[in-house]
Amino acid sequence: MSKDPKKPSQRQDLKRWDDKGGAPRSHRSRKPHPPSKGEPALYYFNVRTEGGVIEDPEGEVYSDIQAMRVAATAKVRDMIAERDQKGEDRRSWQIEIMDRANQPVLTMMFSEALDPRPSG
């Protein structure tokens, strides 16, 4: 009887996400999932471009949703500034923040991360 070659990798994938307290990345849900209050949580910062989605494979832990939102805004501003210097516009991109169960928590257009107030 031959063994299915996919089973060991699936097992490793499950163990990896179990070790981090979450579900495997293959688990998807369309319903927004509110984060738990008072506990640090793992968030993934996926970027949606015109060409598709760039998934965050590692994620980052934040103390609360406000800290995660501040970090997401800073990341987006850095990505915009980096490409503005090269003459590329990323303002139409989106950042999609997922929780450890790979459920959506927040979606933000890159253009929303820019300070709307005039400088000076």
N, C-alpha and C positions, 0 to 999 in steps of 0.2 A: 504494500500500500504506500503510495507516494504522499509526501507531505505537501500541502499548499504553501508555496514560497511566500505568500503574502502574510500568513499568520504571524511569523516572528516579527515582522516590521510593524504590524498592527499592534502586537503586544507591546513592543518597545514604545510606540507612539502613545498608547494608553498609559504606560508607566510614566513616561515623561510628563504628561499633563496631570496625572494623579499626583506626582511628586510636587507639582506646583499648585495643587488644590483646585484644578479645573478639569473640564471635560476635554476630550480630544478635539483638535481644531476642525475635524470633519463634521462636528455637530453644529448645525446651523438653525437659527430661528429667526423669523421675521419680526417677532414682537419685541418692542423695547423692554429691556430688563432693568428696573431700578436697582442701583447698587445698594448693598447693605450699609447702614449708617453706623459710624463709630469704629469700623474695622478697616485697616488698610486693604486695598484691593488691587488686583492685577488687571491692567488695561493694555490693549493692543491698539496701536495707532496705524491703521491701514490708510493708504492714500489712493484715492480714485482719480485717475487721469483720463485724458481722452482715449488712451490706448488700453485701459484696463485698470486692475487693482494691484497695487504693490502692497503685499501683506507684511505686517510686522511679525517676525517669527518668535521674538523673545518676549515682548511686552515689558512694562515697567509697573512698579508698585507705587501707589500714592495713598496718602492718609485719608483723603476724602475726594468727593467729586469736584469740589472747587479747586483743589490742588491739581487734579488731573486736567481740568479745563484751562487753568493758567499755563500748565506745561504744554498742552496742545496748541494754545495760541502762540506761545513762544516758538515752538517747533515750526509752525506754519510761517510765522514771520521770518524765521531764519531761512527757510526754503525759498520764500519769495525773494528775499534780499540776495541770496546766493545766485539765483537765476536772473534777477534784474541786472546784476553786474555783467552777465553774459548776453544780455539782450533778449532773454526768453521770459515769456509771461506765464505764470502759473496761477493766476488769480481765478481761473475757471475750475481749478482742481478742488477736491473735497478731502477732508480728513474724516475718517469713520472710526470712532472709538468703540471697541468691542470689549466686553467683560471676559473673565476667564472661561466662561461657558460659551464664548463666541457669540454672544447676543449683543445687539446694538445698544449703546448707552447714549452716544451723542454723535451727530453729524454736523460738520461745519464747513461752509465754503471757505476757501482760502481768502477770498475777498472780504469776508466777515472779520477776519483776524486783523485787518488793517485799521489803524486808528482813524475814525471818520472825522475827527476834529481837525480843523486847519492848524498848521504849525505856525508859530510866530506870534 
